[in-house]
Amino acid sequence: MSKKVIIANWKVNPPSVKEAVLLAQKTEREISKSRNVEVIIAPPFPFLAAVGGVLKKSKLGAQDAFWTDGPYTGEVSPTQLKNIGAKYIILGHSERKIHLGETDSLINKKVHAVLESGLGAILCVGERERVGSEIPQIVGEQLKNALKNTKTGLVKNLVVVYEPIWAISTMPGAKSDTPDSAFRALLYIRRVLSELYGRRTADTIRILYGGSVNSANAGGFIHEGKMQGALVGGASLKPKEFALIVREVSR
């Protein structure tokens, strides 16, 4: 059984490299006694090298990647991220879809590039709204589109995050999600992965939860919802709060 995984997505925080290094060091101290959980810290691009240089217990992640090297102003390739020490790349996050118009086909290119480079791809899927209790078909469509033509041998490095946009606290009209809802999402995603790659391979892919995770709700999503970890946003900027989540997941 693979370790559960907790990902700290710092987004566009903090404002300076000095603060980023300090945050990483404080986080490492707070989680130093945690066991049986893989922790990934994903700082902004400018701070990757500095943060990676102080990580001992955690692995370095990045918040996005382009699909190739070459004449693409402002972009960063998986190869460059790998060479700076990154082990995982977050792809398809809802904020990039909403604010930057990322499409499933673009995300598919990124998934291919990241997995083919030998890095782990953290693929986010999730619906904008939900009517009733059933997981919308759009979640399965996002998953299939993002993984189109991805070979079975590559998905050993895939992590899937279920990120219901309607449950993210910063979104207008946000509603709290429940462990039961998360469990139904896990079963649905696992079924789609089984259709794509077979049950044995699907069972090796870790499925995480990513909707406004904090120390108060993490245990429910992991232990009742059976999720294999979490993508943590705002709470990851508070080392003590983040450590509580890590400890809850590792118990």
C-alpha atoms as an extended CHARMM CRD file, in Angstrom:
* protein
*
       251  EXT
         1         1  MET       CA              0.0000000000        0.0000000000        0.0000000000  PROA      1               0.0000000000
         2         2  SER       CA              1.3850000000        3.4120000000       -1.0040000000  PROA      2               0.0000000000
         3         3  LYS       CA              1.8210000000        6.0560000000        1.6550000000  PROA      3               0.0000000000
         4         4  LYS       CA             -0.8540000000        8.6780000000        2.0380000000  PROA      4               0.0000000000
         5         5  VAL       CA              0.2380000000       12.0240000000        0.6500000000  PROA      5               0.0000000000
         6         6  ILE       CA             -0.2870000000       15.6090000000        1.7840000000  PROA      6               0.0000000000
         7         7  ILE       CA              0.5080000000       18.4300000000       -0.6390000000  PROA      7               0.0000000000
         8         8  ALA       CA              1.1370000000       22.0100000000        0.4770000000  PROA      8               0.0000000000
         9         9  ASN       CA              0.0650000000       24.3010000000       -2.3670000000  PROA      9               0.0000000000
        10        10  TRP       CA              1.3780000000       27.7230000000       -1.4040000000  PROA      10              0.0000000000
        11        11  LYS       CA             -0.0500000000       29.3770000000       -4.5430000000  PROA      11              0.0000000000
        12        12  VAL       CA              1.3010000000       32.9800000000       -4.8220000000  PROA      12              0.0000000000
        13        13  ASN       CA              2.6610000000       33.0340000000       -1.2690000000  PROA      13              0.0000000000
        14        14  PRO       CA              4.7650000000       34.2340000000        0.5200000000  PROA      14              0.0000000000
        15        15  PRO       CA              6.0680000000       37.5060000000       -0.9830000000  PROA      15              0.0000000000
        16        16  SER       CA              9.8220000000       36.9140000000       -0.5460000000  PROA      16              0.0000000000
        17        17  VAL       CA             12.3620000000       34.1120000000       -0.8010000000  PROA      17              0.0000000000
        18        18  LYS       CA             13.4460000000       34.7480000000        2.8010000000  PROA      18              0.0000000000
        19        19  GLU       CA              9.8890000000       34.1840000000        4.0280000000  PROA      19              0.0000000000
        20        20  ALA       CA              9.5060000000       31.1140000000        1.8030000000  PROA      20              0.0000000000
        21        21  VAL       CA             12.6180000000       29.4820000000        3.2420000000  PROA      21              0.0000000000
        22        22  LEU       CA             11.5000000000       30.3270000000        6.7810000000  PROA      22              0.0000000000
        23        23  LEU       CA              8.0450000000       28.8560000000        6.1080000000  PROA      23              0.0000000000
        24        24  ALA       CA              9.5950000000       25.6720000000        4.7330000000  PROA      24              0.0000000000
        25        25  GLN       CA             11.8950000000       25.3240000000        7.7350000000  PROA      25              0.0000000000
        26        26  LYS       CA              9.0570000000       25.8750000000       10.2120000000  PROA      26              0.0000000000
        27        27  THR       CA              6.8980000000       23.3530000000        8.3690000000  PROA      27              0.0000000000
        28        28  GLU       CA              9.6990000000       20.7690000000        8.3970000000  PROA      28              0.0000000000
        29        29  ARG       CA             10.1340000000       21.1970000000       12.1560000000  PROA      29              0.0000000000
        30        30  GLU       CA              6.4240000000       20.8450000000       12.8240000000  PROA      30              0.0000000000
        31        31  ILE       CA              6.0790000000       17.6230000000       10.8010000000  PROA      31              0.0000000000
        32        32  SER       CA              9.3970000000       16.0950000000       11.8940000000  PROA      32              0.0000000000
        33        33  LYS       CA              7.7800000000       13.3450000000       13.9820000000  PROA      33              0.0000000000
        34        34  SER       CA              5.1380000000       12.3580000000       11.4350000000  PROA      34              0.0000000000
        35        35  ARG       CA              5.3770000000        8.8720000000        9.9630000000  PROA      35              0.0000000000
        36        36  ASN       CA              3.8400000000        6.9340000000        7.0760000000  PROA      36              0.0000000000
        37        37  VAL       CA              2.8820000000       10.0070000000        5.0770000000  PROA      37              0.0000000000
        38        38  GLU       CA              4.5280000000       11.6110000000        2.0450000000  PROA      38              0.0000000000
        39        39  VAL       CA              4.6360000000       15.4110000000        2.2730000000  PROA      39              0.0000000000
        40        40  ILE       CA              5.0780000000       17.5380000000       -0.8490000000  PROA      40              0.0000000000
        41        41  ILE       CA              5.6660000000       21.2920000000       -0.6640000000  PROA      41              0.0000000000
        42        42  ALA       CA              4.8610000000       23.3200000000       -3.8010000000  PROA      42              0.0000000000
        43        43  PRO       CA              6.1080000000       26.9260000000       -3.5330000000  PROA      43              0.0000000000
        44        44  PRO       CA              5.9160000000       29.5530000000       -6.3020000000  PROA      44              0.0000000000
        45        45  PHE       CA              8.4010000000       29.1340000000       -9.1710000000  PROA      45              0.0000000000
        46        46  PRO       CA             10.8750000000       31.8460000000       -8.0050000000  PROA      46              0.0000000000
        47        47  PHE       CA             11.3730000000       30.0750000000       -4.6690000000  PROA      47              0.0000000000
        48        48  LEU       CA             11.7340000000       26.4580000000       -5.8500000000  PROA      48              0.0000000000
        49        49  ALA       CA             15.5260000000       26.2400000000       -5.6340000000  PROA      49              0.0000000000
        50        50  ALA       CA             15.7810000000       27.9840000000       -2.2630000000  PROA      50              0.0000000000
        51        51  VAL       CA             12.9650000000       25.9710000000       -0.6780000000  PROA      51              0.0000000000
        52        52  GLY       CA             14.2300000000       22.7280000000       -2.1780000000  PROA      52              0.0000000000
        53        53  GLY       CA             17.6000000000       23.4100000000       -0.6030000000  PROA      53              0.0000000000
        54        54  VAL       CA             16.2040000000       23.2540000000        2.9420000000  PROA      54              0.0000000000
        55        55  LEU       CA             13.7520000000       20.3680000000        2.5770000000  PROA      55              0.0000000000
        56        56  LYS       CA             14.7780000000       17.1370000000        4.2790000000  PROA      56              0.0000000000
        57        57  LYS       CA             11.5780000000       15.3220000000        5.1990000000  PROA      57              0.0000000000
        58        58  SER       CA              9.3870000000       16.7460000000        2.4310000000  PROA      58              0.0000000000
        59        59  LYS       CA              9.6060000000       16.5000000000       -1.3520000000  PROA      59              0.0000000000
        60        60  LEU       CA              9.6350000000       19.5040000000       -3.6570000000  PROA      60              0.0000000000
        61        61  GLY       CA              6.6750000000       20.0900000000       -5.9500000000  PROA      61              0.0000000000
        62        62  ALA       CA              5.7810000000       22.7330000000       -8.5380000000  PROA      62              0.0000000000
        63        63  GLN       CA              2.3980000000       24.3160000000       -9.2230000000  PROA      63              0.0000000000
        64        64  ASP       CA              2.3950000000       23.8990000000      -13.0070000000  PROA      64              0.0000000000
        65        65  ALA       CA              4.5690000000       23.0890000000      -16.0240000000  PROA      65              0.0000000000
        66        66  PHE       CA              4.5470000000       23.6800000000      -19.7680000000  PROA      66              0.0000000000
        67        67  TRP       CA              4.5760000000       20.7010000000      -22.1340000000  PROA      67              0.0000000000
        68        68  THR       CA              7.9170000000       21.2570000000      -23.8420000000  PROA      68              0.0000000000
        69        69  ASP       CA             11.1380000000       23.2460000000      -24.0110000000  PROA      69              0.0000000000
        70        70  GLY       CA             11.7040000000       25.9470000000      -26.6080000000  PROA      70              0.0000000000
        71        71  PRO       CA             10.4930000000       29.4300000000      -27.6320000000  PROA      71              0.0000000000
        72        72  TYR       CA              7.6120000000       29.8440000000      -25.1660000000  PROA      72              0.0000000000
        73        73  THR       CA              8.0350000000       33.0820000000      -23.2360000000  PROA      73              0.0000000000
        74        74  GLY       CA              7.2370000000       32.8730000000      -19.5440000000  PROA      74              0.0000000000
        75        75  GLU       CA              6.8710000000       29.0910000000      -19.4050000000  PROA      75              0.0000000000
        76        76  VAL       CA              8.7720000000       26.4410000000      -17.4290000000  PROA      76              0.0000000000
        77        77  SER       CA              9.2950000000       22.8920000000      -18.7020000000  PROA      77              0.0000000000
        78        78  PRO       CA              9.1630000000       19.5970000000      -16.7650000000  PROA      78              0.0000000000
        79        79  THR       CA             12.8360000000       19.0410000000      -17.6030000000  PROA      79              0.0000000000
        80        80  GLN       CA             13.8180000000       22.3450000000      -15.9910000000  PROA      80              0.0000000000
        81        81  LEU       CA             11.7140000000       21.5820000000      -12.9200000000  PROA      81              0.0000000000
        82        82  LYS       CA             13.2120000000       18.1130000000      -12.6260000000  PROA      82              0.0000000000
        83        83  ASN       CA             16.7250000000       19.5320000000      -12.8570000000  PROA      83              0.0000000000
        84        84  ILE       CA             16.0060000000       21.9780000000      -10.0390000000  PROA      84              0.0000000000
        85        85  GLY       CA             14.8760000000       19.1210000000       -7.7770000000  PROA      85              0.0000000000
        86        86  ALA       CA             11.0900000000       18.9460000000       -8.1970000000  PROA      86              0.0000000000
        87        87  LYS       CA              9.5290000000       15.4900000000       -7.8390000000  PROA      87              0.0000000000
        88        88  TYR       CA              5.8630000000       16.3050000000       -8.4970000000  PROA      88              0.0000000000
        89        89  ILE       CA              3.9160000000       18.8360000000      -10.5800000000  PROA      89              0.0000000000
        90        90  ILE       CA              0.3470000000       20.0130000000       -9.8930000000  PROA      90              0.0000000000
        91        91  LEU       CA             -1.7020000000       20.0660000000      -13.1210000000  PROA      91              0.0000000000
        92        92  GLY       CA             -5.2340000000       21.1620000000      -13.9830000000  PROA      92              0.0000000000
        93        93  HSD       CA             -5.9100000000       23.1080000000      -10.7930000000  PROA      93              0.0000000000
        94        94  SER       CA             -9.3340000000       24.7740000000      -10.8310000000  PROA      94              0.0000000000
        95        95  GLU       CA             -7.8210000000       28.2500000000      -10.4060000000  PROA      95              0.0000000000
        96        96  ARG       CA             -5.8840000000       27.8430000000      -13.6460000000  PROA      96              0.0000000000
        97        97  LYS       CA             -9.0230000000       26.6870000000      -15.4390000000  PROA      97              0.0000000000
        98        98  ILE       CA            -11.0530000000       29.6250000000      -14.1020000000  PROA      98              0.0000000000
        99        99  HSD       CA             -8.5130000000       32.4470000000      -14.3810000000  PROA      99              0.0000000000
       100       100  LEU       CA             -6.3160000000       31.2760000000      -17.2750000000  PROA      100             0.0000000000
       101       101  GLY       CA             -8.7900000000       29.2850000000      -19.3490000000  PROA      101             0.0000000000
       102       102  GLU       CA             -6.8740000000       26.0090000000      -19.2580000000  PROA      102             0.0000000000
       103       103  THR       CA             -8.6640000000       23.2980000000      -21.2400000000  PROA      103             0.0000000000
       104       104  ASP       CA             -8.6700000000       19.5210000000      -20.9390000000  PROA      104             0.0000000000
       105       105  SER       CA             -6.6260000000       19.1840000000      -24.1350000000  PROA      105             0.0000000000
       106       106  LEU       CA             -3.9490000000       21.5630000000      -22.8340000000  PROA      106             0.0000000000
       107       107  ILE       CA             -3.8490000000       19.7090000000      -19.5150000000  PROA      107             0.0000000000
       108       108  ASN       CA             -3.4860000000       16.4410000000      -21.4510000000  PROA      108             0.0000000000
       109       109  LYS       CA             -0.3160000000       17.7730000000      -23.1130000000  PROA      109             0.0000000000
       110       110  LYS       CA              1.0750000000       18.7220000000      -19.7200000000  PROA      110             0.0000000000
       111       111  VAL       CA              0.2260000000       15.3360000000      -18.1900000000  PROA      111             0.0000000000
       112       112  HSD       CA              2.0810000000       13.5650000000      -21.0010000000  PROA      112             0.0000000000
       113       113  ALA       CA              5.1200000000       15.8150000000      -20.6800000000  PROA      113             0.0000000000
       114       114  VAL       CA              5.3460000000       15.5010000000      -16.9080000000  PROA      114             0.0000000000
       115       115  LEU       CA              4.8970000000       11.7200000000      -16.7660000000  PROA      115             0.0000000000
       116       116  GLU       CA              7.2670000000       11.1310000000      -19.6730000000  PROA      116             0.0000000000
       117       117  SER       CA              9.9140000000       13.1820000000      -17.8590000000  PROA      117             0.0000000000
       118       118  GLY       CA              9.7190000000       10.7840000000      -14.9150000000  PROA      118             0.0000000000
       119       119  LEU       CA              8.0470000000       13.2580000000      -12.5610000000  PROA      119             0.0000000000
       120       120  GLY       CA              4.8510000000       12.6640000000      -10.6340000000  PROA      120             0.0000000000
       121       121  ALA       CA              1.7300000000       14.3330000000      -12.0610000000  PROA      121             0.0000000000
       122       122  ILE       CA             -0.8110000000       15.5900000000       -9.5170000000  PROA      122             0.0000000000
       123       123  LEU       CA             -3.9400000000       15.8540000000      -11.6580000000  PROA      123             0.0000000000
       124       124  CYS       CA             -6.8750000000       17.8990000000      -10.3340000000  PROA      124             0.0000000000
       125       125  VAL       CA            -10.4560000000       17.1740000000      -11.4190000000  PROA      125             0.0000000000
       126       126  GLY       CA            -13.7640000000       18.4330000000      -10.0670000000  PROA      126             0.0000000000
       127       127  GLU       CA            -17.1040000000       19.9860000000      -10.9020000000  PROA      127             0.0000000000
       128       128  ARG       CA            -18.1340000000       23.6460000000      -10.5800000000  PROA      128             0.0000000000
       129       129  GLU       CA            -21.5310000000       22.7540000000       -9.1270000000  PROA      129             0.0000000000
       130       130  ARG       CA            -23.5220000000       19.7200000000       -8.1070000000  PROA      130             0.0000000000
       131       131  VAL       CA            -27.2330000000       19.0150000000       -8.1050000000  PROA      131             0.0000000000
       132       132  GLY       CA            -28.1770000000       16.1140000000       -5.8400000000  PROA      132             0.0000000000
       133       133  SER       CA            -25.7660000000       13.5810000000       -4.3870000000  PROA      133             0.0000000000
       134       134  GLU       CA            -24.4090000000       11.9080000000       -7.5160000000  PROA      134             0.0000000000
       135       135  ILE       CA            -20.9160000000       12.7620000000       -8.7460000000  PROA      135             0.0000000000
       136       136  PRO       CA            -21.3830000000       14.6190000000      -12.0730000000  PROA      136             0.0000000000
       137       137  GLN       CA            -20.2620000000       12.9200000000      -15.2660000000  PROA      137             0.0000000000
       138       138  ILE       CA            -18.0530000000       15.9230000000      -16.0380000000  PROA      138             0.0000000000
       139       139  VAL       CA            -15.5430000000       14.6400000000      -13.4600000000  PROA      139             0.0000000000
       140       140  GLY       CA            -15.0940000000       11.4160000000      -15.4060000000  PROA      140             0.0000000000
       141       141  GLU       CA            -14.8690000000       13.3270000000      -18.6780000000  PROA      141             0.0000000000
       142       142  GLN       CA            -12.1430000000       15.5880000000      -17.2660000000  PROA      142             0.0000000000
       143       143  LEU       CA            -10.2010000000       12.5330000000      -16.1410000000  PROA      143             0.0000000000
       144       144  LYS       CA            -10.5170000000       10.7290000000      -19.4700000000  PROA      144             0.0000000000
       145       145  ASN       CA             -9.6110000000       13.8330000000      -21.4760000000  PROA      145             0.0000000000
       146       146  ALA       CA             -6.5930000000       14.6600000000      -19.3130000000  PROA      146             0.0000000000
       147       147  LEU       CA             -5.3000000000       11.0770000000      -19.5760000000  PROA      147             0.0000000000
       148       148  LYS       CA             -6.0720000000       10.5470000000      -23.2600000000  PROA      148             0.0000000000
       149       149  ASN       CA             -3.3940000000        8.3670000000      -24.9280000000  PROA      149             0.0000000000
       150       150  THR       CA             -1.4350000000        8.1170000000      -21.6630000000  PROA      150             0.0000000000
       151       151  LYS       CA              0.2080000000        4.7030000000      -21.5230000000  PROA      151             0.0000000000
       152       152  THR       CA             -0.4730000000        2.3630000000      -18.6100000000  PROA      152             0.0000000000
       153       153  GLY       CA              3.2200000000        2.1900000000      -17.7700000000  PROA      153             0.0000000000
       154       154  LEU       CA              3.3330000000        5.9180000000      -17.0470000000  PROA      154             0.0000000000
       155       155  VAL       CA              0.4200000000        6.2140000000      -14.6210000000  PROA      155             0.0000000000
       156       156  LYS       CA              2.3900000000        4.6460000000      -11.7820000000  PROA      156             0.0000000000
       157       157  ASN       CA              3.5220000000        8.2320000000      -11.1420000000  PROA      157             0.0000000000
       158       158  LEU       CA             -0.0010000000        9.6780000000      -11.2820000000  PROA      158             0.0000000000
       159       159  VAL       CA             -1.8630000000       11.1640000000       -8.3180000000  PROA      159             0.0000000000
       160       160  VAL       CA             -5.4810000000       12.3070000000       -8.7850000000  PROA      160             0.0000000000
       161       161  VAL       CA             -7.0320000000       15.0750000000       -6.6780000000  PROA      161             0.0000000000
       162       162  TYR       CA            -10.8040000000       15.4110000000       -6.4360000000  PROA      162             0.0000000000
       163       163  GLU       CA            -11.3350000000       19.1560000000       -6.0870000000  PROA      163             0.0000000000
       164       164  PRO       CA            -15.0430000000       20.1410000000       -6.0150000000  PROA      164             0.0000000000
       165       165  ILE       CA            -14.9630000000       23.8220000000       -6.9200000000  PROA      165             0.0000000000
       166       166  TRP       CA            -18.2520000000       24.5290000000       -5.1430000000  PROA      166             0.0000000000
       167       167  ALA       CA            -16.6380000000       23.4760000000       -1.8430000000  PROA      167             0.0000000000
       168       168  ILE       CA            -13.6420000000       25.8250000000       -2.0400000000  PROA      168             0.0000000000
       169       169  SER       CA            -14.0760000000       28.5160000000        0.6070000000  PROA      169             0.0000000000
       170       170  THR       CA            -12.8190000000       31.3490000000       -1.6320000000  PROA      170             0.0000000000
       171       171  MET       CA            -15.4940000000       30.6770000000       -4.2640000000  PROA      171             0.0000000000
       172       172  PRO       CA            -18.7970000000       32.6380000000       -4.1500000000  PROA      172             0.0000000000
       173       173  GLY       CA            -21.5970000000       30.6040000000       -2.5700000000  PROA      173             0.0000000000
       174       174  ALA       CA            -19.2260000000       27.9110000000       -1.3220000000  PROA      174             0.0000000000
       175       175  LYS       CA            -20.7460000000       24.9720000000        0.5670000000  PROA      175             0.0000000000
       176       176  SER       CA            -18.9990000000       22.5000000000        2.8430000000  PROA      176             0.0000000000
       177       177  ASP       CA            -18.3890000000       19.0330000000        1.4340000000  PROA      177             0.0000000000
       178       178  THR       CA            -18.8270000000       15.8350000000        3.4660000000  PROA      178             0.0000000000
       179       179  PRO       CA            -16.8080000000       12.6300000000        3.9380000000  PROA      179             0.0000000000
       180       180  ASP       CA            -19.6710000000       10.6430000000        2.3940000000  PROA      180             0.0000000000
       181       181  SER       CA            -19.5680000000       12.8230000000       -0.7130000000  PROA      181             0.0000000000
       182       182  ALA       CA            -15.7860000000       12.4360000000       -0.8930000000  PROA      182             0.0000000000
       183       183  PHE       CA            -16.1250000000        8.6520000000       -0.6460000000  PROA      183             0.0000000000
       184       184  ARG       CA            -18.5950000000        8.5870000000       -3.5330000000  PROA      184             0.0000000000
       185       185  ALA       CA            -16.1720000000       10.6860000000       -5.5740000000  PROA      185             0.0000000000
       186       186  LEU       CA            -13.3500000000        8.2780000000       -4.7730000000  PROA      186             0.0000000000
       187       187  LEU       CA            -15.4090000000        5.2750000000       -5.9250000000  PROA      187             0.0000000000
       188       188  TYR       CA            -16.4200000000        7.0760000000       -9.1180000000  PROA      188             0.0000000000
       189       189  ILE       CA            -12.8710000000        8.1440000000       -9.9760000000  PROA      189             0.0000000000
       190       190  ARG       CA            -11.5470000000        4.6660000000       -9.2070000000  PROA      190             0.0000000000
       191       191  ARG       CA            -14.1630000000        3.1840000000      -11.5510000000  PROA      191             0.0000000000
       192       192  VAL       CA            -13.1620000000        5.5260000000      -14.3830000000  PROA      192             0.0000000000
       193       193  LEU       CA             -9.4780000000        4.7130000000      -13.8370000000  PROA      193             0.0000000000
       194       194  SER       CA            -10.3400000000        1.0040000000      -13.9190000000  PROA      194             0.0000000000
       195       195  GLU       CA            -12.0870000000        1.4720000000      -17.2650000000  PROA      195             0.0000000000
       196       196  LEU       CA             -8.9720000000        3.1770000000      -18.6170000000  PROA      196             0.0000000000
       197       197  TYR       CA             -6.2100000000        1.0070000000      -17.1590000000  PROA      197             0.0000000000
       198       198  GLY       CA             -7.7440000000       -2.0380000000      -15.4890000000  PROA      198             0.0000000000
       199       199  ARG       CA             -8.5240000000       -2.6000000000      -11.8260000000  PROA      199             0.0000000000
       200       200  ARG       CA             -5.0360000000       -3.6240000000      -10.7410000000  PROA      200             0.0000000000
       201       201  THR       CA             -3.3950000000       -0.4690000000      -12.1030000000  PROA      201             0.0000000000
       202       202  ALA       CA             -6.2640000000        1.7630000000      -10.9560000000  PROA      202             0.0000000000
       203       203  ASP       CA             -5.8640000000        0.5270000000       -7.3870000000  PROA      203             0.0000000000
       204       204  THR       CA             -2.2460000000        1.7430000000       -7.3410000000  PROA      204             0.0000000000
       205       205  ILE       CA             -3.1830000000        5.3560000000       -8.1830000000  PROA      205             0.0000000000
       206       206  ARG       CA             -3.6280000000        7.5160000000       -5.1030000000  PROA      206             0.0000000000
       207       207  ILE       CA             -6.7740000000        9.6480000000       -4.9740000000  PROA      207             0.0000000000
       208       208  LEU       CA             -6.7350000000       12.7460000000       -2.7570000000  PROA      208             0.0000000000
       209       209  TYR       CA             -9.2500000000       15.3500000000       -1.6160000000  PROA      209             0.0000000000
       210       210  GLY       CA             -8.7710000000       19.0550000000       -2.3410000000  PROA      210             0.0000000000
       211       211  GLY       CA            -11.6560000000       21.2580000000       -1.2250000000  PROA      211             0.0000000000
       212       212  SER       CA            -10.7350000000       23.7030000000        1.5780000000  PROA      212             0.0000000000
       213       213  VAL       CA             -8.9350000000       21.1270000000        3.7070000000  PROA      213             0.0000000000
       214       214  ASN       CA             -8.0780000000       22.0890000000        7.2890000000  PROA      214             0.0000000000
       215       215  SER       CA             -7.2710000000       20.3380000000       10.5650000000  PROA      215             0.0000000000
       216       216  ALA       CA            -10.9550000000       20.1910000000       11.5060000000  PROA      216             0.0000000000
       217       217  ASN       CA            -12.1490000000       18.2940000000        8.4150000000  PROA      217             0.0000000000
       218       218  ALA       CA             -9.0710000000       16.4060000000        7.1760000000  PROA      218             0.0000000000
       219       219  GLY       CA             -9.6840000000       13.3910000000        9.3980000000  PROA      219             0.0000000000
       220       220  GLY       CA            -13.2020000000       12.9320000000        8.0610000000  PROA      220             0.0000000000
       221       221  PHE       CA            -12.1180000000       13.0120000000        4.4260000000  PROA      221             0.0000000000
       222       222  ILE       CA             -9.2720000000       10.5640000000        5.0790000000  PROA      222             0.0000000000
       223       223  HSD       CA            -10.7120000000        8.0980000000        7.5840000000  PROA      223             0.0000000000
       224       224  GLU       CA            -14.4110000000        8.1730000000        6.6610000000  PROA      224             0.0000000000
       225       225  GLY       CA            -14.1100000000        9.2950000000        3.0460000000  PROA      225             0.0000000000
       226       226  LYS       CA            -11.1990000000        6.8600000000        2.4920000000  PROA      226             0.0000000000
       227       227  MET       CA             -9.2110000000        9.4460000000        0.5610000000  PROA      227             0.0000000000
       228       228  GLN       CA             -5.4800000000        8.7100000000        0.4090000000  PROA      228             0.0000000000
       229       229  GLY       CA             -4.3860000000       12.2150000000        1.2360000000  PROA      229             0.0000000000
       230       230  ALA       CA             -5.1430000000       15.8650000000        0.5810000000  PROA      230             0.0000000000
       231       231  LEU       CA             -4.1620000000       18.9150000000       -1.4440000000  PROA      231             0.0000000000
       232       232  VAL       CA             -3.9790000000       21.7430000000        1.0950000000  PROA      232             0.0000000000
       233       233  GLY       CA             -4.1360000000       25.4260000000        0.1690000000  PROA      233             0.0000000000
       234       234  GLY       CA             -4.4700000000       28.2030000000        2.7490000000  PROA      234             0.0000000000
       235       235  ALA       CA             -3.8580000000       25.9320000000        5.7390000000  PROA      235             0.0000000000
       236       236  SER       CA             -0.4470000000       24.9810000000        4.3360000000  PROA      236             0.0000000000
       237       237  LEU       CA              0.7690000000       28.5380000000        5.0240000000  PROA      237             0.0000000000
       238       238  LYS       CA              0.3240000000       27.9310000000        8.7680000000  PROA      238             0.0000000000
       239       239  PRO       CA              2.9470000000       25.3690000000        9.8560000000  PROA      239             0.0000000000
       240       240  LYS       CA              1.1960000000       24.2820000000       13.0560000000  PROA      240             0.0000000000
       241       241  GLU       CA             -2.1680000000       23.9120000000       11.2930000000  PROA      241             0.0000000000
       242       242  PHE       CA             -0.5420000000       22.0240000000        8.4260000000  PROA      242             0.0000000000
       243       243  ALA       CA              1.2340000000       19.7180000000       10.8740000000  PROA      243             0.0000000000
       244       244  LEU       CA             -2.1010000000       18.9020000000       12.5270000000  PROA      244             0.0000000000
       245       245  ILE       CA             -3.4130000000       17.8190000000        9.1210000000  PROA      245             0.0000000000
       246       246  VAL       CA             -0.3320000000       15.6890000000        8.4850000000  PROA      246             0.0000000000
       247       247  ARG       CA             -0.6280000000       14.0220000000       11.8930000000  PROA      247             0.0000000000
       248       248  GLU       CA             -4.3420000000       13.3910000000       11.3990000000  PROA      248             0.0000000000
       249       249  VAL       CA             -3.6970000000       11.7450000000        8.0530000000  PROA      249             0.0000000000
       250       250  SER       CA             -0.7930000000        9.6500000000        9.3190000000  PROA      250             0.0000000000
       251       251  ARG       CA             -2.6050000000        8.1570000000       12.2970000000  PROA      251             0.0000000000
